[in-house]
Amino acid sequence: MEFKTLAVVGLGTMGAGISQTAVQFGYNVVGIEPSQAGLDAGRNRIASGLAKFAEKGRITVEESEAALARLTLTTDRAAIAGADIVIDAAFEDVDLKKELFRDFEKLASPTALLASNTSTIPLVIMAAETTAPERVIGLHFFNPVPLMKLVEVIKTPATSQETIDGAVALSKALGKSPVVIKDGPGFIGNLLVVPFLLDAIRAYERGVAEKEDIDEVIKLGFNHPMGPFALSDLIGLDIVHDMAARMYEEYRDPKYWPPPLLKQLVRMGWLGRKTKRGFYTY
Ligand SMILES: NC(=O)c1ccc[n+]([C@@H]2O[C@H](COP(=O)([O-])OP(=O)(O)OC[C@H]3O[C@@H](n4cnc5c(N)ncnc54)[C@H](O)[C@@H]3O)[C@@H](O)[C@H]2O)c1
């Protein structure tokens, strides 16, 4: 399986990061957004990501320009026809993902891999929308994609070994360390991290300690780069809430139930770093 061109559908935080990484590593990327404004914002994210890498000396200015030249942008979903793999990085919305995968099968090359960067939606839901579930796979990159090494490669019972091997090879060629995991809400990373974040919030709600102190214990005691409150603010409290709610929906285990304080902050629109206020103020 040879990859030359990747189609990335959705150029928000993750899609832009995946696109930046791919063009940096020599792949052609067709980036797709529903509107010109979305494309412009996506291009800015990718260009400024490359510029930052050049400023820091990780790549040269010439390499950054050559990388950007490998990016093509369009609002026309049919442009995925020329790609060896299509990667969904659109909003985390089940109905949208179902619709995308129906279209991917119709519009993409009959040999293209059909991948999703979803954090919590079971891959089988998307695979079931197609008649080619053997080509459907999860490629769960971590944020910020250009810096984070991990990719969770998610296989369903229908994913072919050829598809898994291709996804693993591509992840490695993008400078990542892939780990193959069976499909299931939360995969491994979020399956373990989300309850940890929720437990920290519950401990704070119960008055066990101040949030700053809980963060300090986790940082100093366990060598984590940041504590659970700083991490929740970085991920986005709405995202933490939605991941927890989806995992609860699937497992019906109270450890995934979003605690009232988290719900309250989300309802206030205090979503963390991106709104300058969450557990902390930025
Ligand atoms: N943010 C994270 O830390 C993170 C980490 C891993 C995985 N994910 C997953 O990656 C996906 C994207 O998350 P994000 O944080 O980049 O979201 P985001 O909101 O930053 O970006 C989503 C993008 O998708 C675009 N979009 C919406 N509908 C579309 C359509 N029909 N066609 C093409 N583009 C469309 C939007 O315009 C937007 O630019 C989600 O499935 C999310 O669960 C997110």
The ligand as a Gaussian input file, in Angstrom:
#p B3LYP/6-31G(d) Opt

LIG

0 1
 N       -9.070000      18.654000      19.773000
 C       -8.493000      17.546000      20.230000
 O       -7.711000      17.559000      21.191000
 C       -8.746000      16.233000      19.536000
 C       -7.835000      15.190000      19.737000
 C       -8.013000      13.997000      19.053000
 C       -9.110000      13.840000      18.221000
 N      -10.006000      14.852000      18.061000
 C      -11.119000      14.633000      17.116000
 O      -10.789000      15.277000      15.893000
 C      -11.988000      15.739000      15.255000
 C      -11.868000      17.229000      15.017000
 O      -11.663000      17.885000      16.253000
 P      -11.072000      19.360000      16.332000
 O      -10.717000      19.598000      17.743000
 O      -10.067000      19.560000      15.266000
 O      -12.387000      20.213000      15.975000
 P      -12.476000      21.693000      15.402000
 O      -13.820000      22.193000      15.799000
 O      -11.261000      22.474000      15.720000
 O      -12.465000      21.456000      13.804000
 C      -13.483000      20.784000      13.119000
 C      -13.480000      21.322000      11.687000
 O      -14.364000      20.537000      10.888000
 C      -14.962000      21.389000       9.949000
 N      -16.158000      20.758000       9.423000
 C      -17.380000      20.693000       9.974000
 N      -18.231000      20.043000       9.132000
 C      -17.493000      19.684000       8.056000
 C      -17.804000      19.000000       6.844000
 N      -19.025000      18.571000       6.569000
 N      -16.810000      18.820000       5.941000
 C      -15.549000      19.261000       6.191000
 N      -15.216000      19.931000       7.331000
 C      -16.183000      20.124000       8.231000
 C      -15.243000      22.663000      10.729000
 O      -15.456000      23.770000       9.879000
 C      -13.963000      22.781000      11.569000
 O      -12.978000      23.553000      10.925000
 C      -13.140000      15.312000      16.157000
 O      -13.654000      14.090000      15.709000
 C      -12.460000      15.171000      17.525000
 O      -13.129000      14.257000      18.350000
 C       -9.842000      16.048000      18.685000

